[in-house]
Amino acid sequence: MTNVRYKARYHYGGQFLRSRNVRYMNGSIRVQDEDLDRLCFWDLMATAKKLGYNLDNYSVNIYYLKVGQTLVKGLKLIANDGDVLELADEMRRNMIVDIYFELVMGKRNMKLPEALVDHSEKDPINGQGDRVSAENLEHVSGQGERVAAENLEHVSGQGERVAAENLEAVNAQGERVAGKNLEPVDGQDVIVENFEDEGNSDSENELERDSDEAFEEDLVDVQWDNVEDFDVDEELIEARQKVKEYVKRKRTLCLAAHIVDDSAPVTSDKVNVDTDKVPGYESDYLSESDPGSFIQNEKESEEDDGQTTKSSLRNYNSKDVFTDFNVGLRFQNLKMFKTVLSDFSTRQQFEFKYMKNDKIRVRAICSSSGCKWSILCSWCSTNNIFIVKTYNNDHSCLPASKNKRVTAAVIARKYAGEITAMPFIKPRHLRKLVRKDLGVQVSPYVCRTAKGEVIKHMEEKYKEEFQNLNNYAEELKATNYGSTVIVKSDSNSVFDRMYICFEALKRGFLEGCRPIIGLDGCFLKGLVKGQLLVAVGRDGNNQMFPIAWAVVHNENTETWSWFINQLCDDLEIGDGLGWAVISDMQKGLIRSVQEILPLVEQRMCARHIYARWGKMNSGKELQYQFWVTARSPNEPEMRKQLDAMAELENGLAAKEDLLEHWPVQGWCQAFFSDVVKCDVIDNNMCETFNGVILEARCKPIISMLEEIRIYVMKRLVLKREYMKKWKTNYAPRILERLEKSRKLAGKWEVEWNGSAKHEVYWDDAENHLRESYTVRLQNHSCTCRKWDISGVPCQHAVAAIMYEGADPLSYLSEYFCKEMYKKAYMHMLNPVKGQMFWPKSNDGPLLPPLVKRMPGRPAKKRKREPLEGKNRNKLSRVGRRMTCGFCHKEGHNKSGCPTRQQFVRLFNYTI
């Protein structure tokens, strides 16, 4: 059997560039055989060293190109042996694979293509010293061959002419390298451009064919000399300026050019152009207390005294991006050094062990046998600081998938933000996150311990925020004058409840929203449990408008009464006449509303009523009939639908149960007032607000309240900007509803009585019936009552309006016009200063309420009602036939299998 020879085409010595297309510039090619059984990551690094890369001082990225794909989509970073296995599979399928080497940090091979070098200060000179005339813009080859600039051609070292329509540069070996569209994208890393040689792929030939179309854009990439001598326009002058800026930017980006790969470790975008400076240091100069930090000048010298000299010892600064250690790096203490060392080993995926670890020195080496990496940091008595005295960064080991230095403390420090935002995260999910980010395997016990440390720190954070709660309340009242902020505590200074209603929200609701309020409560999901009570209104576009919120211990009649009393004082509701309140069936809420607001129109959420009624009266037909009844706009229609419900199977008992336990006046539109101009039958506006602040409810109290405040502040701004995009003088969602009524108005006939009434009717020829309604345009009323309770003309009203030749928009309620919407969102919330600027409250610090630990495992999700929608991310098992795992028969499971029980009795043992 003949041995199969696999080849690798190595592209080296070049640099990746891109604009619209992706290319590899100024590189060379070498093809050699590869043994796939011996191929590994360090074998590729050894090849890079043979190709001339200095791996001791510079870093090299290695990529391979998937056959048949372009460099834009098919380039794959080789970061470990797992990627090498994928490379080997690619070789087995295609026999030959292109491999690219890229210098990441360093000065070598960073020369720019000649077409991009700035020659603005001098004329280009050829290899024989002849000056090239700028009038003709000609370039000259090494053999003196002149190339007309009209064709914008470049010449190789062997005199080969290369058309600049394709904007190709030529390397020292005469190989052609595409250079089209070399300008990088702002804010992105320099990414791969395609290396062109003889035998281009189809995708590369397409790049050449596209070059003529982009010819004018390619002119920007050419450095023009003495452009004032030409009759050019302002665009060309602007393009020349762009080229100068590009060359400066390119020199910077070449030092840190790399390709972002999802599987590669995340690196910082910050690049230090001055290679003499290492990131992560505070200053390049000696401290004033260091000896030799100043130069003493002579008395008659004109130079300033006290010039600071550069120091070879640099302080570590945790605020800067740290890339690597170096000899002379200084640390304040060994704890800081060991923390940085642990983070560095985690990022570089290697494990180290301490050879010396005492109060004055730390010496560490790589745990892998044979690896020369080592570091020593010890006390320097001269500078009174810890200094890295020896450092060998030569690694010869493979990346480690396990690292003992990734302890629970390290995980807690790195993922404190994630755990704080999601205290319910499970250890197994945290373990996967560590594996993805750090590339190491950790045990579930370590993740559980790390989460416990963060939770313990959160408890301290909770105590701290409760201590500053009174100060925070004073700051809110000082920055948002007129706002109501109330904090109450018991005799032992333990927090009891807090109420917030900003002046901007109060005025916006009263001036631009309808007099309907939704009340609801939701649980706090942090360490300190409690309830968040909210009051939400509806704006002119039928969207939610937050009014006020309060934090209480639990939800009962006393807390709801306190909250509603505060709300009535702020909004001046009085006894509730002319107002409507819609709520769920919360504990104590209905009784509190009846006692405090005796004249208010009290609505109950139909969705929650059906959730309870539907437990005993299930079925699609009953469900449909319930919602048709709830949306009946008048009493005759409601009675008709209730009679239809009674005719269904088990419908009579369902009807009686519905009317007995839930009075129809609270959830049917037929009994809604025509003053509020809102026909909603559910409390979804409160549910929406609770869903928006879901993540905030997991945080400590001040952090939660601040996130809610910032969300509301941003929402006021967004709604003002949204209003500017309206094409008419009325809200878009209201116009959609009016359009539906207009489409249904075509079948109706209209007769005018000569006064202020119109009869709108429709003859049902099949059933020999006439359906008729009376419309009063002046009163904005229709006998169907849809127009009365909603403020939007119904289909009968639209037919009468069109009969009169009027515009239906003029008959919309004033609550839906642009002016009212502007009044609702014209007031602004003022920003809050930092904690150090908060005024001191006379009430003093508060203590957090006691956490009552309930027996059993705490529930993380709300218990759903039987008829509520289930989790859509998980396939439901409803309707699936149960199959026994022992006898494989349907109708029972393994635990109740009769065959298994007989088998156990016969053989007297347990399966």
SULJONOR-V447398 format. One record per run of one state. SS is the DSSP state (A for helix, B for strand, O for the rest). FROM is the first residue (numbers start at 1). TO is the last residue. If there is no record, write none. Layout:
# SULJONOR-V447398
ss from to
SS FROM TO
SS FROM TO
This chain:
# SULJONOR-V447398
ss from to
O 1 5
B 6 12
O 13 14
B 15 18
O 19 21
B 22 25
O 26 27
B 28 34
O 35 40
A 41 50
O 51 58
B 59 65
O 66 70
A 71 74
B 75 78
O 79 80
A 81 94
O 95 95
B 96 105
O 106 113
A 114 116
O 117 124
B 125 125
O 126 130
B 131 131
O 132 138
B 139 140
O 141 145
B 146 147
O 148 153
B 154 155
O 156 160
B 161 162
O 163 167
B 168 170
O 171 175
B 176 178
O 179 192
B 193 193
O 194 201
A 202 209
O 210 214
A 215 221
O 222 226
A 227 229
O 230 233
A 234 254
O 255 280
B 281 281
O 282 284
B 285 285
O 286 293
B 294 295
O 296 306
B 307 308
O 309 309
B 310 310
O 311 313
B 314 316
O 317 328
B 329 331
O 332 333
A 334 348
O 349 351
B 352 357
O 358 360
B 361 366
O 367 373
B 374 380
O 381 384
B 385 392
O 393 407
A 408 414
O 415 415
A 416 421
O 422 426
A 427 438
O 439 443
A 444 467
O 468 468
A 469 479
O 480 483
B 484 489
O 490 493
B 494 501
O 502 502
A 503 512
O 513 515
B 516 523
O 524 530
B 531 538
O 539 543
B 544 552
O 553 556
A 557 571
O 572 579
B 580 583
O 584 588
A 589 596
O 597 600
B 601 604
O 605 605
A 606 616
O 617 619
A 620 630
O 631 634
A 635 646
O 647 650
A 651 661
O 662 663
A 664 666
O 667 668
A 669 671
O 672 683
A 684 692
O 693 695
A 696 698
O 699 700
A 701 723
O 724 729
B 730 730
O 731 731
A 732 747
O 748 748
B 749 752
O 753 756
B 757 764
O 765 768
B 769 776
O 777 780
B 781 782
O 783 785
A 786 790
O 791 794
A 795 803
O 804 807
A 808 811
O 812 813
A 814 816
B 817 817
A 818 825
O 826 834
A 835 837
O 838 846
B 847 847
O 848 882
B 883 883
O 884 889
B 890 890
O 891 897
A 898 907
O 908 911
